[in-house]
Structure formats: structure tokens, C-alpha cells
Amino acid sequence: MSYLVDTNILLRLVQKNSPMHPETQRAIFRLKQQSELLYIVPQNIIEFWAVCTRPINSNALGLSITEAVQASNNLKKIFILQVDIPAIFHEWESLIIKHQVIGKKVHDTRLVAAMVVHNITHLLTFNVDDFKRFSEIIVVDPCSVKS
């Protein structure tokens, strides 16, 4: 199987003081032990950067540019980076119409579009409810990953 690792997972992996950090580490370790392919896409890194460089008092990590570069580079070593290609935009347009997506959820839809185009079947995320509408993928909560 193949998994796209959602941005909230990446953030919890880096944020060692998060109560979700241990479960995040466990899920990634178990999936890698099972030889699952774990992917990220450019949008993950963009979203990660936005949150990790915002101030802590803005519900973010407050990392410096240097720290954010290091964290992003580490993520690209841990996970397989799939690149953006034009087909993702066309798939995104199709999905937002098919699923009647509006507002901020269009960003989640773009992740799903990248998954469809790159044949990534599963999404590892703490935000399971945000992706329930998409029959094109299988959504997996890290807490449900078993050894």
C-alpha cells in the first residue's frame, strides 16, 4: 500500500512536546516496518512551512528560517517526495465539482487530487473527518495503525 502523510502528521512529528507526537512516531515506524511507501507532496511542505514559521502565540511552532529549513530537509529524507504535475490541477477541478467542495476544504481536495494522480491509496491523518467525502482514497488515523 501507499500512504500520503498529511501535514498535521508532519507537524506532530517535529513538535516533540505535542501529546500526539508519540502516536505519530509509532504509526510511521509501524508503517515503515511493514514496508509501506510513505509519501509527501510539495503542498505538504508549503503547509508545514506556513505553520512551523508562524509565532507560537498564533497556534504554531515559531521556528526560525534555519530551523524550518532543517525540519523540511529532514522530512524530505524520511518520506518520498512526489512532485507536482499538471494533471493534479485537472484532477482537483474534477474533485471540487464532484464533491461540491467550498472554502478552506479546497486545500484538502488538492491533496486528494495529488494522491489520485500519483496512485497513492491511503492518507495518514489526524483529521479523518475532513476527508470522509472522498471515496477515491482510504483515510487512516495514526491511532488505528497496528503492527
PASEBA-1860 file (N, C-alpha, C; in nm, 3 decimals):
! residues 147
1> MSYLVDTN> 0.084/-0.119/0.000/0.000/0.000/0.000/0.088/0.124/0.000 ~ 0.026/0.234/-0.033/0.097/0.362/-0.032/0.017/0.463/0.048 ~ 0.089/0.550/0.118/0.028/0.649/0.206/0.080/0.788/0.175 ~ -0.011/0.884/0.169/0.030/1.024/0.176/0.025/1.062/0.323 ~ 0.129/1.127/0.369/0.137/1.169/0.508/0.087/1.313/0.515 ~ -0.025/1.335/0.582/-0.086/1.467/0.589/0.004/1.563/0.669 ~ -0.015/1.689/0.644/0.067/1.791/0.708/0.056/1.788/0.860 ~ -0.063/1.757/0.913/-0.076/1.753/1.059/0.010/1.643/1.120
9> ILLRLVQK> 0.037/1.540/1.045/0.127/1.434/1.091/0.271/1.486/1.092 ~ 0.309/1.555/0.985/0.444/1.611/0.977/0.471/1.707/1.093 ~ 0.373/1.791/1.122/0.389/1.888/1.231/0.404/1.818/1.365 ~ 0.324/1.714/1.389/0.332/1.642/1.517/0.461/1.563/1.528 ~ 0.516/1.523/1.416/0.644/1.453/1.416/0.756/1.546/1.461 ~ 0.750/1.670/1.417/0.852/1.769/1.451/0.830/1.828/1.590 ~ 0.704/1.842/1.628/0.668/1.904/1.756/0.675/1.800/1.868 ~ 0.792/1.782/1.922/0.816/1.674/2.019/0.736/1.689/2.148
17> NSPMHPET> 0.692/1.809/2.181/0.613/1.828/2.303/0.463/1.811/2.280 ~ 0.423/1.779/2.159/0.282/1.755/2.131/0.237/1.624/2.193 ~ 0.116/1.620/2.250/0.065/1.493/2.303/0.045/1.389/2.192 ~ 0.038/1.435/2.067/0.019/1.344/1.953/0.153/1.293/1.897 ~ 0.264/1.347/1.944/0.396/1.308/1.892/0.424/1.158/1.905 ~ 0.404/1.099/2.023/0.434/0.955/2.036/0.352/0.868/1.941 ~ 0.224/0.897/1.928/0.139/0.817/1.839/0.179/0.837/1.693 ~ 0.221/0.958/1.660/0.269/0.986/1.525/0.393/0.904/1.495
25> QRAIFRLK> 0.488/0.907/1.585/0.611/0.829/1.567/0.582/0.680/1.554 ~ 0.494/0.630/1.641/0.458/0.488/1.640/0.399/0.448/1.505 ~ 0.304/0.528/1.455/0.237/0.495/1.329/0.337/0.493/1.212 ~ 0.422/0.592/1.206/0.520/0.598/1.097/0.617/0.482/1.108 ~ 0.663/0.453/1.227/0.755/0.341/1.248/0.690/0.209/1.204 ~ 0.566/0.187/1.246/0.495/0.063/1.211/0.476/0.051/1.060 ~ 0.436/0.159/0.996/0.415/0.154/0.851/0.546/0.127/0.778 ~ 0.654/0.189/0.821/0.784/0.164/0.759/0.829/0.019/0.785
33> QQSELLYI> 0.801/-0.032/0.904/0.833/-0.172/0.936/0.759/-0.268/0.842 ~ 0.639/-0.229/0.803/0.556/-0.311/0.714/0.589/-0.286/0.566 ~ 0.695/-0.209/0.543/0.742/-0.176/0.407/0.639/-0.098/0.324 ~ 0.556/-0.020/0.393/0.461/0.066/0.323/0.538/0.186/0.266 ~ 0.492/0.237/0.154/0.553/0.355/0.093/0.486/0.479/0.151 ~ 0.566/0.569/0.207/0.514/0.690/0.271/0.558/0.812/0.191 ~ 0.460/0.885/0.140/0.485/0.997/0.050/0.446/1.131/0.112 ~ 0.506/1.236/0.060/0.461/1.373/0.080/0.458/1.438/-0.058
41> VPQNIIEF> 0.389/1.550/-0.068/0.383/1.628/-0.192/0.424/1.772/-0.158 ~ 0.459/1.852/-0.258/0.500/1.990/-0.229/0.403/2.067/-0.140 ~ 0.274/2.046/-0.159/0.176/2.116/-0.076/0.197/2.087/0.072 ~ 0.236/1.964/0.107/0.265/1.931/0.247/0.376/2.019/0.302 ~ 0.481/2.036/0.224/0.595/2.116/0.270/0.555/2.263/0.281 ~ 0.474/2.311/0.187/0.427/2.450/0.190/0.341/2.475/0.314 ~ 0.246/2.385/0.340/0.160/2.397/0.458/0.244/2.385/0.587 ~ 0.336/2.290/0.587/0.425/2.270/0.702/0.502/2.398/0.732
49> WAVCTRPI> 0.559/2.458/0.628/0.637/2.581/0.643/0.552/2.693/0.702 ~ 0.429/2.706/0.652/0.340/2.812/0.699/0.314/2.800/0.849 ~ 0.291/2.679/0.895/0.260/2.658/1.036/0.386/2.662/1.123 ~ 0.492/2.602/1.077/0.609/2.594/1.165/0.682/2.728/1.177 ~ 0.663/2.820/1.084/0.730/2.950/1.093/0.642/3.061/1.153 ~ 0.514/3.033/1.175/0.429/3.131/1.244/0.465/3.132/1.392 ~ 0.438/3.244/1.460/0.468/3.251/1.603/0.388/3.151/1.686 ~ 0.444/3.111/1.796/0.380/3.016/1.887/0.245/3.071/1.935
57> NSNALGLS> 0.237/3.202/1.960/0.110/3.260/2.008/0.003/3.265/1.898 ~ 0.038/3.223/1.777/-0.059/3.209/1.668/-0.090/3.062/1.642 ~ -0.078/2.982/1.746/-0.107/2.839/1.737/-0.017/2.769/1.637 ~ 0.111/2.800/1.644/0.208/2.742/1.551/0.335/2.705/1.626 ~ 0.442/2.674/1.551/0.564/2.625/1.615/0.669/2.731/1.641 ~ 0.664/2.843/1.570/0.758/2.952/1.594/0.903/2.920/1.560 ~ 0.924/2.836/1.459/1.062/2.803/1.420/1.126/2.916/1.341 ~ 1.256/2.927/1.352/1.331/3.023/1.270/1.340/2.967/1.127
65> ITEAVQAS> 1.384/3.051/1.034/1.403/3.005/0.897/1.502/2.888/0.894 ~ 1.611/2.901/0.965/1.712/2.795/0.969/1.653/2.664/1.022 ~ 1.576/2.673/1.130/1.513/2.553/1.188/1.410/2.494/1.091 ~ 1.336/2.580/1.023/1.235/2.532/0.928/1.299/2.462/0.808 ~ 1.410/2.518/0.761/1.483/2.454/0.651/1.531/2.316/0.694 ~ 1.589/2.307/0.811/1.638/2.179/0.862/1.524/2.078/0.877 ~ 1.414/2.122/0.934/1.299/2.032/0.953/1.243/1.986/0.819 ~ 1.230/2.076/0.724/1.180/2.041/0.590/1.273/1.942/0.522
73> NNLKKIFI> 1.403/1.967/0.531/1.500/1.875/0.471/1.494/1.737/0.535 ~ 1.476/1.733/0.666/1.463/1.604/0.736/1.339/1.529/0.688 ~ 1.228/1.600/0.670/1.105/1.535/0.623/1.124/1.477/0.483 ~ 1.198/1.549/0.399/1.223/1.500/0.263/1.317/1.379/0.262 ~ 1.389/1.358/0.371/1.473/1.238/0.384/1.391/1.119/0.435 ~ 1.293/1.147/0.518/1.212/1.042/0.579/1.106/0.989/0.482 ~ 1.048/1.080/0.404/0.935/1.046/0.316/0.974/1.066/0.170 ~ 0.903/0.999/0.082/0.925/1.011/-0.062/0.848/1.134/-0.111
81> LQVDIPAI> 0.917/1.226/-0.175/0.853/1.347/-0.226/0.807/1.324/-0.369 ~ 0.677/1.330/-0.391/0.619/1.325/-0.526/0.604/1.469/-0.575 ~ 0.641/1.495/-0.697/0.637/1.631/-0.750/0.500/1.668/-0.804 ~ 0.477/1.797/-0.814/0.353/1.846/-0.877/0.364/1.829/-1.028 ~ 0.255/1.788/-1.087/0.246/1.779/-1.233/0.112/1.838/-1.275 ~ 0.098/1.882/-1.400/-0.026/1.948/-1.444/-0.153/1.866/-1.421 ~ -0.144/1.736/-1.426/-0.264/1.653/-1.409/-0.329/1.673/-1.272 ~ -0.251/1.715/-1.173/-0.307/1.736/-1.038/-0.411/1.847/-1.041
89> FHEWESLI> -0.384/1.954/-1.113/-0.480/2.065/-1.121/-0.611/2.018/-1.186 ~ -0.600/1.942/-1.292/-0.721/1.894/-1.361/-0.801/1.798/-1.273 ~ -0.731/1.714/-1.199/-0.799/1.623/-1.106/-0.864/1.702/-0.992 ~ -0.796/1.804/-0.943/-0.852/1.890/-0.838/-0.982/1.955/-0.884 ~ -0.981/2.010/-1.005/-1.104/2.072/-1.059/-1.218/1.971/-1.064 ~ -1.188/1.853/-1.108/-1.290/1.749/-1.116/-1.344/1.713/-0.978 ~ -1.255/1.700/-0.881/-1.297/1.662/-0.746/-1.378/1.770/-0.676 ~ -1.339/1.898/-0.692/-1.416/2.002/-0.622/-1.557/2.012/-0.676
97> IKHQVIGK> -1.574/1.985/-0.804/-1.709/1.985/-0.863/-1.785/1.861/-0.819 ~ -1.723/1.745/-0.833/-1.788/1.618/-0.797/-1.834/1.618/-0.651 ~ -1.749/1.668/-0.560/-1.779/1.662/-0.417/-1.832/1.794/-0.361 ~ -1.856/1.892/-0.450/-1.913/2.022/-0.410/-1.833/2.086/-0.297 ~ -1.703/2.097/-0.316/-1.612/2.149/-0.214/-1.605/2.300/-0.222 ~ -1.614/2.365/-0.105/-1.603/2.511/-0.098/-1.512/2.550/0.018 ~ -1.469/2.676/0.016/-1.392/2.731/0.127/-1.256/2.665/0.145 ~ -1.212/2.659/0.270/-1.079/2.608/0.303/-1.058/2.461/0.264
105> KVHDTRLV> -1.166/2.388/0.247/-1.154/2.245/0.215/-1.097/2.222/0.075 ~ -1.087/2.328/-0.006/-1.027/2.311/-0.138/-0.881/2.268/-0.127 ~ -0.814/2.306/-0.018/-0.674/2.268/0.001/-0.663/2.117/0.026 ~ -0.753/2.064/0.108/-0.756/1.919/0.131/-0.783/1.845/0.001 ~ -0.870/1.902/-0.081/-0.904/1.840/-0.208/-0.783/1.832/-0.299 ~ -0.696/1.930/-0.291/-0.575/1.926/-0.375/-0.483/1.812/-0.331 ~ -0.477/1.785/-0.203/-0.400/1.669/-0.156/-0.459/1.540/-0.213 ~ -0.590/1.529/-0.211/-0.657/1.411/-0.266/-0.628/1.400/-0.416
113> AAMVVHNI> -0.632/1.512/-0.486/-0.602/1.511/-0.629/-0.461/1.460/-0.655 ~ -0.366/1.505/-0.575/-0.228/1.457/-0.590/-0.221/1.307/-0.564 ~ -0.296/1.260/-0.465/-0.299/1.117/-0.435/-0.352/1.037/-0.553 ~ -0.462/1.083/-0.610/-0.523/1.013/-0.724/-0.426/1.007/-0.841 ~ -0.368/1.120/-0.874/-0.276/1.127/-0.988/-0.152/1.040/-0.966 ~ -0.101/1.036/-0.844/0.020/0.958/-0.814/-0.012/0.815/-0.767 ~ -0.138/0.777/-0.773/-0.180/0.642/-0.732/-0.142/0.610/-0.588 ~ -0.161/0.706/-0.500/-0.140/0.687/-0.356/-0.277/0.657/-0.297
121> THLLTFNV> -0.291/0.542/-0.236/-0.424/0.493/-0.198/-0.473/0.537/-0.060 ~ -0.381/0.560/0.034/-0.418/0.588/0.173/-0.367/0.725/0.216 ~ -0.441/0.787/0.306/-0.400/0.914/0.366/-0.387/0.894/0.516 ~ -0.268/0.919/0.570/-0.246/0.912/0.714/-0.268/1.052/0.771 ~ -0.371/1.066/0.855/-0.409/1.198/0.907/-0.482/1.188/1.040 ~ -0.466/1.291/1.122/-0.548/1.303/1.243/-0.684/1.365/1.210 ~ -0.696/1.423/1.092/-0.820/1.492/1.051/-0.906/1.402/0.963 ~ -0.942/1.288/1.013/-1.017/1.188/0.937/-1.147/1.247/0.882
129> DDFKRFSE> -1.220/1.320/0.962/-1.350/1.373/0.920/-1.338/1.467/0.800 ~ -1.226/1.537/0.787/-1.209/1.631/0.676/-1.203/1.562/0.540 ~ -1.178/1.432/0.540/-1.158/1.361/0.414/-1.263/1.253/0.388 ~ -1.364/1.243/0.474/-1.464/1.137/0.462/-1.540/1.141/0.329 ~ -1.557/1.257/0.272/-1.634/1.271/0.148/-1.567/1.206/0.028 ~ -1.438/1.180/0.037/-1.363/1.135/-0.080/-1.357/0.983/-0.088 ~ -1.439/0.926/-0.174/-1.440/0.780/-0.193/-1.317/0.733/-0.270 ~ -1.242/0.827/-0.325/-1.124/0.793/-0.405/-1.006/0.744/-0.322
137> IIVVDPCS> -1.010/0.768/-0.190/-0.897/0.735/-0.103/-0.945/0.662/0.022 ~ -0.851/0.603/0.092/-0.877/0.540/0.223/-0.808/0.626/0.328 ~ -0.885/0.675/0.424/-0.833/0.763/0.527/-0.799/0.681/0.651 ~ -0.679/0.703/0.704/-0.630/0.625/0.817/-0.585/0.717/0.929 ~ -0.642/0.696/1.047/-0.598/0.767/1.167/-0.474/0.696/1.220 ~ -0.370/0.769/1.259/-0.248/0.704/1.310/-0.274/0.610/1.427 ~ -0.374/0.641/1.507/-0.405/0.556/1.623/-0.454/0.417/1.581 ~ -0.502/0.404/1.457/-0.553/0.275/1.411/-0.447/0.189/1.342
145> VKS> -0.326/0.242/1.327/-0.219/0.166/1.262/-0.169/0.059/1.360 ~ -0.181/-0.066/1.320/-0.141/-0.178/1.406/-0.012/-0.241/1.353 ~ 0.059/-0.306/1.442/0.184/-0.372/1.400/0.156/-0.510/1.342
END
